[in-house]
Amino acid sequence: MDRLQKNSAKALMFCLSTPTVKSRVHFFPSGGATGGHYSVGCRLTIFGRGIERRSVQLDGGRLNQPDGLRIEDAFPSLNLEGAGLIGLEFQLTCPQGRVDITKSRIVMEMISPDFSVAYSAGQLKPERLESELDTAIEPHVGETPMVGVGLRDANSTSSLVIINSEGDAVRPELKHSGVEGESPLQIGTAAAHSVTEFPLDEVLARQGHLRETLWGPIKVDRMWGGVPANSDSIAYYMLYRDPTSKQPLSVCAL
């Protein structure tokens, strides 16, 4: 069975990088109740459609001290590429072996002249160390199933964003509870080293539960799935956009 090394952990996120939209990542390396200001290394890796997978190592971080940077400063070529949706692997490592770095917080902020959206990453996953006796991957202990809510009304539309940092394509096994009852959510395959946005408008229009609210009718659909064994290489987010401008309104980690 794999061993978990909690002084090194990572999170998968996504951001936008276009001529008008820039992204910043804010992070607070924390060991929970652990005191001291041990050094913390930060490694950023980007990938996505049409983007060469590449990494930068940031030094100078300290435990219990907030930090952050602009993604385009770490990867200047993004200013020229205008890549759009980008997958980001964010890894924190503390040389002090007793520190549980999974207590850290990471926030992504996407900014343009017209909007600003910030969201928190899901819980950081500890690094896995393969045992010489057994290399089977086991699910993280104590994790609850992923749950998300799709919304469709006059003010918002929903997408499911899947980040796959693995070298193999992944077909998510998710379910939803529409008006026809519980059924598999058919959304397709996430390619290797990709960040993929799956619009949910069609699913919501066809199977979402209709609710009347003070601001008008809204279609709602609950989606869920068990935490995959390779959850340190796959991440799921709900992305809510303005239906007209397509500007991001909010993001929620599953």
NURO-549599 format. One line per field, with one value per residue: residue number from 1; x, y, z of N, C-alpha, C in turn. Coordinates in pm, 1 decimal. Layout:
BEGIN
num c(NUM ...) $
n_u c(X ...) $
n_v c(Y ...) $
n_w c(Z ...) $
ca_u c(X ...) $
ca_v c(Y ...) $
ca_w c(Z ...) $
c_u c(X ...) $
c_v c(Y ...) $
c_w c(Z ...) $
//
This chain:
BEGIN
num c(1 2 3 4 5 6 7 8 9 10 11 12 13 14 15 16 17 18 19 20 21 22 23 24 25 26 27 28 29 30 31 32 33 34 35 36 37 38 39 40 41 42 43 44 45 46 47 48 49 50 51 52 53 54 55 56 57 58 59 60 61 62 63 64 65 66 67 68 69 70 71 72 73 74 75 76 77 78 79 80 81 82 83 84 85 86 87 88 89 90 91 92 93 94 95 96 97 98 99 100 101 102 103 104 105 106 107 108 109 110 111 112 113 114 115 116 117 118 119 120 121 122 123 124 125 126 127 128 129 130 131 132 133 134 135 136 137 138 139 140 141 142 143 144 145 146 147 148 149 150 151 152 153 154 155 156 157 158 159 160 161 162 163 164 165 166 167 168 169 170 171 172 173 174 175 176 177 178 179 180 181 182 183 184 185 186 187 188 189 190 191 192 193 194 195 196 197 198 199 200 201 202 203 204 205 206 207 208 209 210 211 212 213 214 215 216 217 218 219 220 221 222 223 224 225 226 227 228 229 230 231 232 233 234 235 236 237 238 239 240 241 242 243 244 245 246 247 248 249 250 251 252 253 254) $
n_u c(83.4 40.5 227.0 152.1 288.8 275.8 405.5 444.7 237.3 -32.2 -250.2 -505.2 -604.1 -774.6 -737.8 -787.0 -636.3 -605.7 -588.9 -729.7 -800.4 -648.0 -468.8 -424.3 -259.3 -313.9 -170.1 -148.9 74.1 42.3 72.3 -128.5 -171.4 96.1 382.9 637.0 843.8 914.8 1094.7 930.6 879.6 754.5 595.9 490.1 290.8 180.1 -67.9 -261.2 -493.1 -314.6 -103.8 221.9 328.7 473.1 692.4 763.0 982.9 937.2 1104.4 1168.6 935.1 749.2 638.7 320.9 304.9 149.9 140.2 183.6 133.5 132.9 9.7 95.8 336.9 494.5 490.9 576.3 529.0 260.6 140.1 161.1 52.0 -223.7 -398.1 -644.6 -847.5 -669.7 -495.2 -370.5 -124.6 -46.6 199.4 309.4 586.3 739.5 1046.0 1058.2 975.6 767.8 561.3 230.0 138.6 -95.4 -284.9 -283.9 -402.2 -529.3 -601.2 -748.8 -753.6 -924.1 -904.2 -1036.0 -1099.4 -1372.9 -1471.8 -1418.8 -1321.1 -1286.1 -1179.3 -1163.5 -928.5 -981.3 -927.9 -581.7 -387.7 -195.6 143.9 212.0 397.3 537.4 520.0 756.9 649.2 382.3 213.5 -39.1 -305.5 -482.6 -797.8 -820.8 -843.9 -1140.2 -1257.0 -1537.9 -1809.9 -1806.7 -1998.7 -2205.5 -2389.1 -2589.9 -2700.4 -2944.3 -3066.6 -3209.4 -2992.0 -2757.9 -2546.7 -2431.7 -2129.2 -1927.9 -1606.2 -1325.6 -1017.4 -737.1 -445.5 -304.8 -130.0 -304.9 -623.3 -940.2 -1254.6 -1507.5 -1705.1 -1992.7 -2305.7 -2646.6 -2945.3 -3205.3 -3532.8 -3617.0 -3525.1 -3249.9 -2953.2 -2675.3 -2435.8 -2377.9 -2105.0 -1873.4 -1517.7 -1220.1 -924.9 -573.8 -351.3 -505.7 -746.9 -1083.3 -1389.6 -1720.3 -2019.8 -2340.4 -2591.5 -2773.6 -2833.9 -2949.9 -3168.9 -3322.5 -3353.5 -3340.1 -3469.5 -3747.1 -3770.9 -3944.9 -3853.7 -3787.7 -3661.4 -3735.8 -3796.1 -3595.5 -3371.2 -3258.1 -3012.1 -2877.8 -2552.7 -2321.6 -2049.2 -1833.2 -1522.2 -1244.5 -988.0 -750.4 -748.5 -567.4 -479.1 -689.4 -936.9 -1242.7 -1461.2 -1734.3 -1838.6 -1977.4 -2133.0 -2210.4 -2494.4 -2506.7 -2272.3 -2080.7 -1898.3 -1713.1 -1884.8 -1880.9 -1702.1 -1687.7 -1544.6 -1575.0) $
n_v c(-119.5 230.0 491.5 795.1 1112.7 1382.6 1626.0 1718.6 1825.3 1860.2 2054.0 2067.5 2305.2 2554.7 2821.5 3136.0 3276.9 3530.2 3793.1 3990.9 3885.8 3803.9 3603.3 3530.8 3364.0 3296.4 3199.1 3027.7 2883.1 2637.9 2463.0 2388.8 2375.3 2385.9 2561.9 2811.5 2918.7 2759.2 2694.8 2683.6 2519.3 2589.2 2461.4 2519.2 2400.5 2411.4 2322.8 2207.1 2240.9 2286.0 2387.6 2363.3 2137.4 2258.2 2366.9 2571.0 2649.5 2792.2 2968.7 3072.8 3083.8 3070.5 2889.7 2953.1 3211.2 3432.9 3436.6 3497.2 3523.5 3648.6 3452.9 3493.2 3617.9 3413.2 3247.3 3389.8 3357.2 3314.6 3557.7 3604.9 3382.9 3364.7 3163.6 3084.4 2866.0 2713.4 2446.2 2394.4 2272.6 2275.4 2259.9 2222.7 2204.3 2116.6 2102.8 2013.8 1726.5 1664.8 1839.7 1895.4 1976.7 1978.5 2131.2 2378.1 2671.5 2760.3 3001.4 3094.9 3368.6 3539.7 3801.5 4079.0 4380.4 4392.6 4210.2 4021.4 3723.8 3496.0 3186.9 2899.3 2631.7 2274.4 2046.8 2003.1 1733.4 1478.6 1379.1 1073.2 789.4 519.6 186.8 -75.5 -322.1 -319.9 -156.4 -68.9 165.6 330.0 467.3 794.7 807.1 872.1 1058.8 1226.2 1170.8 1347.3 1636.0 1837.7 2120.6 2194.6 2485.5 2673.4 2958.8 3285.2 3435.1 3289.0 3018.1 2677.0 2482.5 2186.9 2153.6 1965.0 1861.9 1701.8 1571.2 1351.4 1107.6 965.1 932.1 1007.7 884.3 1020.7 896.5 987.1 1078.9 1199.1 1361.7 1404.9 1503.2 1261.3 1083.2 913.0 887.1 800.5 1058.6 1172.2 1290.5 1271.7 1236.7 1318.0 1433.7 1333.1 1521.3 1765.5 2036.2 2051.1 2186.0 2108.6 2192.9 2222.1 2293.5 2164.8 1925.5 2029.6 2173.1 1966.7 1774.8 1898.7 1998.9 2209.7 2517.4 2777.1 3105.9 3420.2 3574.1 3463.2 3167.4 2869.4 2611.6 2319.0 2079.7 1809.0 1674.5 1407.4 1198.4 924.8 964.1 934.3 678.2 777.1 1044.0 1246.1 1321.8 1402.9 1652.9 1820.2 2085.3 2313.1 2552.9 2864.7 3076.2 3394.8 3395.6 3545.4 3715.0 3528.8 3554.5 3446.0 3381.3 3255.8 2993.9 2659.2 2406.8 2054.6) $
n_w c(0.0 -70.5 91.3 264.9 238.0 420.2 439.2 190.8 -57.3 -297.5 -512.5 -762.1 -998.3 -1201.5 -1438.6 -1613.8 -1898.4 -2106.0 -2357.7 -2217.4 -1970.8 -1672.1 -1433.3 -1085.8 -820.2 -484.8 -181.2 131.7 311.6 551.5 860.1 1025.8 1364.8 1401.1 1494.0 1413.5 1133.4 902.1 596.9 278.0 -21.2 -348.2 -626.8 -950.0 -1211.7 -1541.4 -1784.8 -2066.8 -2344.8 -2636.8 -2495.7 -2387.5 -2143.7 -1856.8 -1589.7 -1298.6 -1031.0 -720.9 -476.7 -134.3 12.2 322.9 608.8 748.8 650.4 432.2 69.9 -283.7 -644.5 -984.1 -1247.6 -1508.7 -1466.0 -1370.5 -1590.7 -1854.0 -2129.0 -2161.1 -2192.7 -2459.3 -2578.9 -2519.3 -2410.0 -2296.6 -2115.8 -1855.6 -1705.0 -1376.5 -1168.3 -835.9 -605.8 -274.1 -55.0 245.4 411.6 671.9 815.0 995.7 957.7 859.2 563.5 426.9 543.0 431.6 246.6 -73.9 -314.7 -617.1 -837.6 -1088.1 -1313.7 -1489.2 -1685.9 -1660.5 -1471.7 -1167.1 -1021.5 -759.0 -616.5 -398.9 -382.9 -379.5 -101.4 -25.9 -156.3 -9.3 -88.5 -252.7 -163.0 -310.4 -197.8 -163.3 -144.4 -225.2 -473.9 -512.1 -546.9 -301.7 -192.6 -38.2 312.2 491.5 320.1 181.2 -53.9 -371.5 -439.4 -641.5 -772.9 -1043.3 -1213.4 -1389.9 -1521.1 -1592.8 -1530.1 -1499.1 -1606.6 -1615.1 -1594.0 -1593.5 -1489.3 -1555.3 -1442.8 -1550.2 -1468.4 -1534.8 -1745.6 -1900.0 -2064.9 -1910.0 -1811.6 -1650.1 -1375.3 -1293.4 -1138.9 -1164.1 -1040.3 -1196.0 -1328.6 -1421.5 -1243.0 -1069.0 -1258.6 -1480.1 -1548.8 -1855.1 -1999.6 -2147.0 -2225.2 -2044.5 -2166.9 -2157.4 -1947.9 -1936.3 -1919.7 -1910.4 -2011.0 -1958.7 -2079.1 -1921.3 -1998.3 -2175.4 -2040.6 -1806.5 -1912.6 -2013.6 -1807.0 -1557.6 -1235.6 -1208.2 -1047.3 -880.5 -812.5 -638.7 -827.1 -1063.4 -1275.8 -1228.3 -1323.0 -1166.7 -1080.5 -912.3 -875.9 -838.7 -718.1 -631.9 -455.0 -659.3 -676.1 -775.0 -693.7 -646.7 -889.8 -1040.4 -1065.0 -988.8 -1073.3 -1036.4 -1264.3 -1298.8 -1525.9 -1682.5 -1886.9 -2122.8 -2168.5 -2110.0 -1908.9 -1622.0 -1318.7 -1068.7 -892.2 -779.4 -587.5 -621.6) $
ca_u c(0.0 115.6 234.7 124.8 387.7 193.6 481.2 443.4 99.9 -63.4 -389.1 -527.6 -694.7 -770.9 -745.0 -803.2 -531.2 -636.3 -539.8 -801.0 -819.4 -524.0 -495.8 -330.5 -279.4 -280.9 -157.7 -109.3 129.6 9.2 82.2 -228.5 -125.8 241.9 444.1 761.0 835.1 1000.7 1090.9 834.0 899.0 631.4 618.0 374.0 293.6 64.2 -92.4 -391.4 -498.5 -224.0 -4.8 326.6 335.1 598.6 688.5 859.4 1003.2 943.0 1167.3 1150.8 812.4 762.1 519.9 238.3 315.2 79.6 220.4 107.4 197.6 55.6 46.1 168.6 474.6 564.4 499.0 558.2 482.6 114.4 99.4 158.8 -25.4 -367.6 -437.1 -779.3 -856.3 -540.7 -485.2 -259.2 -90.3 19.2 256.5 383.0 671.3 813.6 1150.9 1033.6 891.6 653.5 460.0 121.5 118.3 -229.2 -369.0 -267.6 -512.7 -490.8 -711.6 -723.6 -827.7 -923.8 -935.4 -1042.0 -1159.3 -1517.8 -1512.2 -1315.7 -1373.4 -1188.1 -1233.7 -1069.0 -902.4 -1020.3 -823.3 -456.7 -367.0 -56.3 222.1 211.9 524.5 507.6 584.9 823.1 570.7 252.1 199.4 -180.5 -351.0 -600.6 -862.1 -787.5 -931.7 -1222.4 -1309.5 -1678.2 -1835.5 -1813.5 -2135.1 -2215.0 -2524.2 -2600.8 -2805.0 -2969.7 -3175.7 -3181.8 -2871.5 -2639.8 -2542.7 -2335.6 -2041.2 -1842.7 -1466.8 -1248.4 -873.3 -673.1 -300.2 -244.5 -90.8 -407.5 -757.0 -1025.4 -1399.6 -1563.4 -1824.5 -2075.6 -2450.0 -2725.6 -3082.9 -3297.5 -3674.7 -3636.2 -3463.6 -3104.4 -2899.7 -2537.0 -2416.9 -2300.3 -2037.7 -1758.0 -1387.6 -1119.0 -799.6 -455.4 -291.4 -602.8 -854.2 -1194.6 -1516.4 -1835.6 -2142.7 -2450.1 -2718.3 -2865.0 -2878.5 -3039.4 -3291.7 -3399.9 -3379.1 -3332.2 -3592.2 -3788.4 -3804.5 -3984.5 -3786.4 -3824.1 -3602.6 -3782.5 -3778.2 -3458.9 -3355.4 -3158.4 -2979.3 -2769.2 -2457.9 -2230.6 -1967.4 -1737.6 -1386.2 -1166.4 -863.2 -644.0 -802.8 -460.9 -449.3 -813.5 -1011.7 -1369.9 -1512.0 -1849.6 -1812.1 -2102.0 -2105.4 -2319.9 -2538.4 -2490.4 -2132.7 -1996.7 -1801.6 -1726.5 -1949.5 -1828.5 -1646.6 -1699.9 -1479.2 -1654.7) $
ca_v c(0.0 354.7 573.6 935.4 1204.0 1502.6 1751.1 1755.7 1806.3 1938.7 2078.3 2095.0 2417.5 2606.4 2967.0 3191.8 3368.2 3583.9 3931.8 4077.7 3818.9 3757.4 3523.8 3534.8 3259.3 3336.9 3077.9 3042.3 2755.7 2622.5 2331.2 2383.2 2430.6 2384.8 2694.0 2825.4 2968.1 2675.5 2725.5 2607.4 2526.6 2590.5 2423.5 2542.2 2333.4 2442.7 2231.3 2228.6 2228.3 2375.4 2441.9 2269.7 2117.6 2309.6 2396.1 2662.5 2628.9 2919.6 2956.2 3187.2 3075.0 3037.0 2837.8 3050.3 3343.7 3435.5 3470.6 3490.8 3575.1 3645.0 3336.6 3540.3 3649.4 3284.7 3192.4 3508.4 3325.0 3317.8 3689.6 3599.6 3267.7 3384.2 3023.6 3057.3 2783.5 2650.8 2362.6 2431.9 2184.5 2358.9 2170.5 2282.9 2107.8 2168.1 2005.8 1962.2 1610.0 1653.1 1938.5 1852.0 2091.1 1969.7 2231.2 2504.7 2720.8 2817.3 3072.4 3143.5 3489.8 3573.6 3943.9 4151.4 4512.6 4381.5 4121.8 3957.4 3603.2 3421.1 3063.2 2818.1 2496.1 2168.5 2013.1 1954.1 1589.3 1447.8 1304.4 928.2 719.6 379.4 84.8 -180.0 -444.9 -309.2 -25.1 -40.7 295.1 322.6 597.7 865.3 769.9 976.6 1153.7 1211.2 1180.0 1480.0 1680.1 1966.9 2161.2 2267.6 2588.0 2736.8 3055.7 3399.9 3505.1 3203.2 2887.4 2594.3 2387.5 2104.2 2159.9 1849.5 1879.6 1571.3 1589.1 1221.9 1083.0 884.3 990.1 966.2 896.9 1035.1 820.6 1074.9 1060.1 1317.2 1329.1 1489.0 1471.8 1121.4 1001.8 899.6 828.4 843.2 1186.5 1147.8 1415.9 1250.9 1196.6 1421.1 1388.3 1339.5 1653.7 1859.2 2097.0 2043.9 2240.6 2038.8 2269.3 2140.7 2355.0 2067.9 1835.2 2103.5 2206.1 1845.3 1693.4 1973.2 2027.1 2349.1 2583.0 2917.2 3189.5 3561.9 3633.6 3391.8 3022.2 2819.5 2466.8 2272.1 1937.0 1768.6 1580.4 1354.6 1083.3 884.7 1014.4 832.1 636.0 865.6 1178.5 1346.0 1355.1 1446.3 1748.6 1860.6 2214.4 2372.0 2687.6 2934.2 3188.1 3476.7 3329.6 3632.5 3753.8 3410.6 3587.1 3364.8 3444.2 3191.6 2858.7 2580.1 2276.4 1939.7) $
ca_w c(0.0 -74.0 212.0 240.2 293.8 431.9 430.3 49.2 -103.3 -416.8 -550.5 -903.5 -1018.4 -1337.7 -1446.6 -1747.6 -1942.6 -2238.3 -2362.0 -2122.4 -1841.8 -1609.8 -1313.5 -973.7 -720.4 -348.1 -100.7 271.3 359.2 692.7 921.3 1130.5 1492.6 1404.8 1495.5 1337.5 996.0 818.9 453.9 199.1 -165.2 -426.5 -766.4 -1034.4 -1341.0 -1623.6 -1897.1 -2129.7 -2490.0 -2707.5 -2402.7 -2347.8 -1999.0 -1805.9 -1446.8 -1238.1 -887.9 -649.1 -345.0 -46.6 89.1 463.8 674.4 822.0 591.5 303.1 -46.9 -407.3 -764.9 -1107.1 -1329.0 -1627.1 -1426.3 -1361.3 -1726.7 -1939.6 -2264.3 -2164.7 -2240.7 -2605.2 -2626.0 -2505.3 -2414.1 -2248.3 -1995.7 -1826.8 -1586.4 -1290.7 -1056.4 -736.6 -504.7 -163.4 14.8 360.5 446.1 805.9 791.7 1087.0 922.5 771.7 474.6 367.7 608.5 360.4 165.2 -202.6 -378.7 -752.2 -870.7 -1230.8 -1315.7 -1615.9 -1662.0 -1641.5 -1362.3 -1084.0 -957.3 -679.4 -560.5 -322.3 -429.9 -288.7 -4.4 -83.2 -144.2 26.3 -186.3 -232.1 -176.8 -339.6 -117.8 -242.1 -132.8 -289.1 -534.6 -537.1 -499.8 -216.9 -172.9 83.9 421.1 549.4 224.2 149.5 -197.5 -431.2 -469.6 -706.6 -812.1 -1168.4 -1212.7 -1520.3 -1519.4 -1678.6 -1485.4 -1489.1 -1669.6 -1542.2 -1661.7 -1509.4 -1533.9 -1508.6 -1460.0 -1553.0 -1479.7 -1566.7 -1883.8 -1966.3 -2068.0 -1799.1 -1830.8 -1514.7 -1339.3 -1212.7 -1149.9 -1132.2 -1000.5 -1269.8 -1314.0 -1456.0 -1139.5 -1069.4 -1381.2 -1506.3 -1615.9 -1975.9 -2035.1 -2233.0 -2172.8 -2020.8 -2226.0 -2072.5 -1926.6 -1992.7 -1841.7 -2004.3 -1963.8 -2012.7 -2054.3 -1869.6 -2035.8 -2235.7 -1934.4 -1717.7 -1983.9 -2036.3 -1688.8 -1433.0 -1161.3 -1220.8 -921.7 -891.1 -714.2 -644.4 -947.5 -1180.2 -1275.9 -1233.1 -1334.4 -1070.4 -1091.9 -822.2 -935.7 -738.1 -753.9 -529.9 -473.0 -728.4 -610.5 -823.2 -675.3 -646.0 -1029.1 -1102.4 -984.1 -1047.1 -1029.2 -1103.2 -1313.1 -1330.7 -1616.1 -1730.9 -2010.8 -2239.1 -2188.1 -2079.3 -1804.5 -1500.8 -1204.0 -947.9 -908.5 -657.5 -594.6 -580.3) $
c_u c(87.2 118.1 213.1 226.5 323.9 272.2 502.4 304.9 72.3 -214.1 -394.2 -633.4 -695.9 -778.5 -768.2 -686.8 -560.6 -579.7 -607.3 -819.8 -685.5 -557.9 -384.6 -361.7 -229.8 -272.7 -105.0 -58.1 107.1 26.9 -19.1 -176.9 26.3 297.5 568.8 735.7 934.9 989.6 992.7 864.9 766.3 664.8 486.6 393.7 167.7 53.6 -231.0 -382.1 -408.2 -116.4 96.5 329.0 471.6 580.1 789.6 865.8 1020.0 1000.7 1140.6 1023.4 839.2 630.0 453.2 256.6 247.5 171.3 130.2 185.2 100.1 104.1 128.9 311.0 557.1 585.3 474.3 504.3 330.6 62.4 88.5 66.4 -175.6 -440.2 -581.1 -777.3 -727.5 -550.8 -360.1 -243.5 -3.5 68.1 336.6 461.1 745.7 919.2 1135.4 929.7 769.1 540.5 357.2 81.2 -19.7 -326.6 -364.9 -393.7 -458.1 -614.6 -667.0 -812.1 -811.2 -979.9 -937.7 -1097.7 -1307.6 -1559.6 -1390.5 -1381.0 -1261.0 -1254.6 -1123.3 -1051.7 -961.9 -905.0 -699.1 -441.3 -221.0 12.4 221.8 351.9 495.9 588.1 649.3 739.8 441.5 235.5 53.9 -219.5 -479.3 -663.3 -816.8 -890.1 -1011.0 -1278.4 -1456.0 -1698.7 -1841.4 -1957.8 -2129.1 -2358.2 -2516.9 -2719.7 -2820.0 -3090.5 -3137.8 -3049.7 -2746.7 -2658.9 -2427.0 -2253.7 -1968.2 -1702.4 -1390.4 -1102.1 -808.3 -523.7 -229.2 -208.2 -189.3 -540.5 -842.3 -1171.3 -1463.5 -1688.4 -1904.7 -2222.2 -2520.0 -2870.3 -3179.1 -3442.0 -3704.9 -3574.6 -3313.0 -3057.0 -2756.0 -2534.5 -2323.4 -2235.8 -1914.9 -1630.7 -1296.3 -984.5 -685.2 -401.0 -382.4 -686.3 -969.4 -1321.0 -1631.4 -1961.9 -2257.2 -2587.0 -2818.9 -2921.4 -2979.3 -3171.9 -3382.3 -3442.5 -3375.5 -3468.0 -3624.0 -3829.1 -3842.1 -3919.3 -3832.1 -3770.4 -3638.3 -3758.7 -3631.0 -3462.0 -3238.0 -3136.3 -2861.0 -2684.5 -2361.0 -2151.3 -1874.9 -1600.1 -1302.5 -1037.4 -746.6 -684.4 -694.3 -421.5 -572.0 -882.7 -1134.8 -1413.2 -1640.9 -1815.1 -1944.8 -2067.6 -2231.8 -2364.4 -2517.6 -2343.8 -2035.6 -1887.5 -1821.5 -1791.2 -1899.8 -1780.5 -1656.5 -1633.8 -1574.2 -1576.3) $
c_v c(124.8 421.5 719.2 1021.7 1342.7 1632.6 1793.5 1724.4 1896.1 1953.5 2105.5 2203.9 2452.4 2757.7 3006.3 3284.4 3407.0 3726.1 4023.6 4015.8 3766.4 3688.9 3537.8 3419.1 3310.9 3210.5 3109.6 2906.5 2742.6 2478.1 2314.4 2450.9 2436.3 2526.6 2698.8 2872.3 2890.8 2718.4 2632.3 2628.1 2518.5 2558.5 2439.8 2472.2 2369.8 2342.9 2262.5 2216.5 2332.0 2436.1 2333.4 2259.1 2162.6 2358.2 2503.6 2631.6 2766.0 2895.4 3081.5 3185.0 3032.9 2985.4 2949.1 3193.6 3343.1 3480.8 3463.0 3546.7 3572.2 3529.0 3379.4 3583.8 3521.6 3223.1 3306.3 3477.7 3326.3 3452.9 3693.3 3489.5 3292.2 3251.7 2996.2 2978.6 2704.5 2565.4 2397.8 2329.1 2264.1 2268.7 2250.9 2173.8 2176.9 2064.2 1947.8 1849.9 1599.3 1749.8 1878.2 1969.6 2088.7 2068.3 2365.9 2541.7 2783.2 2878.8 3120.4 3264.2 3519.9 3713.9 3996.0 4290.2 4505.7 4295.6 4074.4 3840.8 3534.9 3296.3 2985.9 2682.0 2396.3 2137.3 1960.5 1804.6 1560.8 1365.4 1156.9 872.4 571.9 286.3 -18.5 -307.7 -438.3 -168.5 8.0 93.5 276.8 461.3 662.0 833.2 892.0 1077.2 1122.1 1222.3 1324.3 1513.1 1817.5 1995.0 2240.3 2361.8 2646.7 2828.6 3173.1 3466.8 3418.8 3073.7 2810.0 2506.1 2305.8 2108.9 2044.7 1872.1 1743.2 1590.7 1458.7 1211.9 997.8 957.8 929.8 985.1 902.6 950.6 903.4 1043.1 1192.4 1274.7 1425.5 1446.2 1326.1 1027.5 994.7 830.1 873.7 976.7 1165.0 1277.3 1395.1 1220.9 1317.7 1368.0 1398.1 1481.7 1763.7 1924.4 2115.7 2098.0 2171.1 2121.3 2176.1 2195.6 2253.2 1972.4 1904.8 2135.0 2084.5 1775.9 1770.1 1993.6 2176.2 2403.3 2728.8 2995.8 3333.8 3628.7 3556.2 3241.9 2983.4 2667.4 2424.8 2122.7 1906.5 1661.6 1532.1 1235.8 1048.7 941.3 906.3 799.9 725.4 1011.9 1285.0 1386.5 1404.6 1545.0 1793.7 1994.8 2246.8 2515.4 2749.3 3059.9 3270.4 3419.9 3413.9 3662.6 3637.9 3441.6 3493.8 3445.1 3387.4 3051.1 2787.1 2444.5 2167.4 1860.0) $
c_w c(0.0 63.2 173.8 311.9 299.2 433.1 284.3 -5.0 -222.8 -433.9 -699.7 -915.9 -1166.9 -1332.0 -1591.7 -1777.4 -2087.1 -2243.7 -2259.9 -1984.6 -1792.1 -1478.0 -1211.0 -880.3 -585.5 -263.3 38.3 319.7 510.1 736.4 1032.3 1256.5 1502.8 1400.1 1410.1 1196.1 909.7 673.1 382.8 51.6 -237.3 -571.8 -843.8 -1168.1 -1416.7 -1738.0 -1952.9 -2279.5 -2555.7 -2619.8 -2369.1 -2195.4 -1948.9 -1662.7 -1411.2 -1089.0 -821.7 -511.1 -262.3 34.3 233.0 518.2 754.6 774.3 454.5 190.4 -169.8 -524.3 -880.2 -1193.1 -1449.2 -1592.8 -1416.1 -1498.9 -1826.0 -2078.4 -2274.1 -2211.8 -2392.8 -2656.4 -2620.8 -2500.3 -2372.0 -2118.6 -1975.5 -1700.8 -1508.6 -1179.2 -960.1 -623.6 -402.3 -91.4 127.3 400.0 587.0 796.4 880.4 1053.6 827.5 683.2 408.8 432.1 536.0 282.0 37.6 -266.4 -516.1 -778.7 -1019.2 -1245.6 -1459.3 -1587.4 -1628.3 -1522.9 -1283.9 -1010.9 -882.1 -624.5 -490.6 -387.6 -332.1 -194.1 -74.5 -56.5 -110.6 -81.4 -150.5 -254.9 -195.4 -251.5 -208.9 -242.5 -212.4 -343.7 -566.1 -477.1 -421.0 -204.3 -43.0 191.7 467.5 451.1 194.0 -0.7 -244.3 -464.6 -533.6 -747.6 -941.3 -1163.9 -1352.8 -1507.0 -1608.2 -1646.6 -1482.6 -1566.4 -1609.9 -1635.3 -1555.8 -1568.9 -1472.0 -1543.2 -1446.3 -1574.2 -1513.4 -1714.4 -1960.3 -1962.9 -1956.1 -1838.0 -1693.0 -1495.5 -1239.6 -1236.2 -1123.0 -1107.5 -1067.5 -1248.6 -1347.5 -1353.5 -1153.6 -1195.8 -1399.5 -1579.9 -1734.2 -2021.8 -2122.8 -2156.6 -2155.2 -2069.8 -2125.6 -2066.4 -1982.9 -1883.7 -1939.1 -1940.2 -2035.5 -1981.2 -2014.2 -1907.9 -2088.1 -2131.0 -1844.0 -1785.1 -1995.8 -1907.1 -1556.4 -1368.1 -1171.6 -1084.3 -950.3 -778.4 -728.9 -770.1 -1074.0 -1172.3 -1288.8 -1242.6 -1246.1 -1089.2 -1001.0 -889.8 -829.3 -793.1 -639.3 -559.7 -540.8 -655.5 -651.3 -807.9 -665.0 -787.5 -1105.1 -1009.4 -1061.9 -987.4 -1104.6 -1138.9 -1355.9 -1410.7 -1640.4 -1866.5 -2136.4 -2267.6 -2172.9 -1976.5 -1684.5 -1388.5 -1073.2 -982.4 -776.3 -677.6 -550.2 -477.2) $
//
